[in-house]
Amino acid sequence: MIDLQTIKESELNRGMLLLQREFKRRGWRAWLAYQGSPICYIDRGDNKRLRIFSTTPPTTSYAAAYVANDKLATYALLDSIGVRQLASVSVSNKYGKGEAQQLLSQVGSVVVKPFDGGHGKGITVGVTTEQQLDDAITYAVTFTKSAQRVIVQAQYRHETSYDIRIACIDGKYQAAIWRVPARVWGDGTHTVRELVEIENASPRRGEPYYAPLARIDVDRAAQFLGNIYETTPEGGQEVTVLGVANYGAGGELVDVTDDLPKWMIKEAETVSMTAELYVSGVDYMTAKVPTPEMTRDELDAVIIEINKCPSLAIHDLPTQGEPRGAVAAYVDYLATIVIT
């Protein structure tokens, strides 16, 4: 076991670094199972010890975690309480392709994602042909952890969409972030490929979850953009270079905690408690950047995923906006857990 306080800050990812600082501030001791492990053993100073898996607290049951990992089971659970979602089917390399092809023909464009993946890995958006569907399924399977299955989900119907992550702790709204996909701006001289290379050379970008911004995956950008990748955009033209909005894929983080309508906050809290996740990240797609007065129909908001182990660092270290104290709120919650 490694004493967390003995590890250099430069060797910790942003989430564990914030936990290290918060534990030290409170006088708690903590140990990692090994260098780089998300498993943390905590001594609160009250002769009680507890164990966490990054931001998953000990109050999250195995069953709740398993359902959260199973995107189709999560879909069924949320459907049972009338939550608006995108149509989804489960597919393996051998079974279910007919259903996926039928969904594609019905909606025209789909998203393919690993059955139990995370951090935006293995996701393909904007799939419109059967060949693209086959390729996306094969790609997603390589990122599936425990089952050789993937989820095929209807593409959000609006040409412009916004990815909103809501953090709930102990069933209560804590913060919200607008996750902006990786992008570059044209200068009238360089191609998109060259602009991505220039952006990746920025000192802000580095290893995902360690640097303020993650490097953009050039291979995935080339695949996403196709022929556009070698074109030269005009000066000031914004070019989205990846379809996935995750921070780990090179996206930006804009705080919108004060901008959500009350109905959206309440729904996220309800979803978190229905899933029995005491720390959760609820992912929405919306047609506009939310404002407090917007109705559901104006936003056309749908839930696309719920996460059992969400990054809280994204709310405390956003690209734009103020820190929201999400890690401190998480540790506040850990302090309330009764251990017998």
Secondary structure by P-SEA (a helix, b strand, c coil): cccccccccccccaaaaaaaaaaaaacbbbbbccccccbbbbbccccbbbbbcccccccccaaaaaaaacaaaaaaaaaaaccccccccccccccaaaaaaaaaaacccccccccccccccccccccccaaaaaaaaaaaaaacccccbbbbbccccccbbbbbbbbbccccccccccccccbbbbcccccaaaaaaaaaaccccccccccccccccaaaaaaaaccccccccccccccccccccccccbbbbbbccccccaaaaaaaaaaaaaacccbbbbbbbbccccccccccccccbbbcccccccccccccccccccccaaaaaaaaaaaacccc
